[in-house]
Amino acid sequence: MKTEPRTATRLFAIDNLRIVLTALVVVHHVAVTYGNIPLWFYTEPAQDPSGVALDILVVFDQAFFMGFFFLISGFFTPGSYDRKGGRSFLRDRLIRLGIPLLVFLLVLRPLVTIGSYRSDYASLPYWQYYIGSWDPGPMWFVEVLIVFAALYALWRRFSAPVETPFGAPHAVLRARWIVLFTVGLSVATTLWRIPVPVGSYVPVLGLPTPYFLPQYAAMFVVGLIAFRRGWFMTLPTKAGPLGFGIAALVSAVLLPLSQVTTGALSTAVTATWESAFAVSVIIGLTVVFRERFNHQGPRGKWLSAQAFTVYIIHPLVLVAIGYALSGLHAIAIVKFAVAAVIALPVCWGLAYLVRSLPGAKRVL
């Protein structure tokens, strides 16, 4: 998620995509707070049917948005390595990703978990609760990104020198390649979910969705390749609406089918929907932002500059808002809307204040 300053043509569309995806992460976790999937630091499970709408939003988000983050991260990785070299690249990754991870674990996590500790585990010493419930929360993304960066550096260390400049279009991205990639991702995800079924969780590492790892790894690699091949600029304009159309079609066909099938067939259908939906939506958003939002004024630059910090600190904001609104009696979707409207500007404002601290911009 953290990107590097570009020395070549700046792709403002990608910066703008990061803003939107970061806002979607905030909204996603507000939906988890008030829906029926209680996997957050503070939750109020829905007591009315509107909670189902929030669950649907969570399912659609989860199908693509973290994969998109990994693709964007992969896109900016080769340029960073080219400029800095292997050792400096890894040191920079550890500073820009490792320090925020430690800050979250040692500072923010105690703050966002103190409520659950007092209500459910007050009989234990806090240190025992803290260690026993060790979890990086949404910073699992940073954990995985550090591993991906290290693997990329290892691959570059033992591979032939790269001579392809930024964005040199060696080959236009063909439709058949997209289809083959989607089919391959569907198969890989289905096979992966035999040992790692949906709902799996990795303790300590805190991976909430390890059953999506094939998508995350594949999208990161696609980002690496897209940087060299110039795919961002060579995707045809018509791929935008086509991507959204295919996403709607596969959802209309495969989602109902996944609900009436069971066992391995249901797993395969779900994995196919997730893969096709993710690829289609990512292509659609990429083209739309490239064509319509590939510019940035002072406001956009400001929003982009705070985006990574928003990702880090948003749990603190959402938990505080959750407790503040706990006395509000309303249906789930109304509380969701109120919390989201409050959370987004508060997250960006707090992120700006954090980045204003001495030395913070070196990391954030």
Secondary structure, 3 states (H helix, E strand, C coil): CCCCCCCCCCCHHHHHHHHHHHHHHHHHHHHHHHCCCCCCCCCCCCCCCHHHHHHHHHHHHHHHHHHHHHHHHHHHHHHHHHHHHHHHHHHHHHHHHHHHHHHHHHHHHHHHHHHHHHHHCCCCCHHHHHHHCCCCHHHHHHHHHHHHHHHHHHHHHHCCCCCCCCCCCCCCCCHHHHHHHHHHHHHHHHHHCCCCCCCCCECCCCECCHHHHHHHHHHHHHHHHHHHHCHHHHCCCCHHHHHHHHHHHHHHHHHHHHHHCCHHHHHHHHHHHHHHHHHHHHHHHHHHHHHHCCCCCHHHHHHHHHHHHHHHHHHHHHHHHHHHCCCCCCCHHHHHHHHHHHHHHHHHHHHHHHHCCCCHHHHC
